Amino acid sequence: MATKRYKRDLKAMEQRRRRGMRMLKRGVAQAEVARECEVSRQTASSWARSLESDPQAWRRKPLGRPGSMDAAQKRQLSKKL
């Protein structure tokens, strides 16, 4: 029997983060933000921490493993191809 796989709705997740961080900026309690955005209190707490260091923290981080080639290596590879 196959297991059910869920696709992440990255746009909806980003909107939820953005809404939650706006609420945190206004001074709403983390527990209330968690209830309104339907996330865990730990998630609201991590949003608050990341918001202190970066005002654009609501943006989605790039997915996947970062590339190991620098710009010069990429240029060299594209010439060879």
Secondary structure, DSSP 8 states (H G I E B T S, - for coil): ---------HHHHHHHHHHHHHHHHTT--HHHHHHHHT--HHHHHHHHHHHHH-TTTTS----S------HHHHHHHHHH-
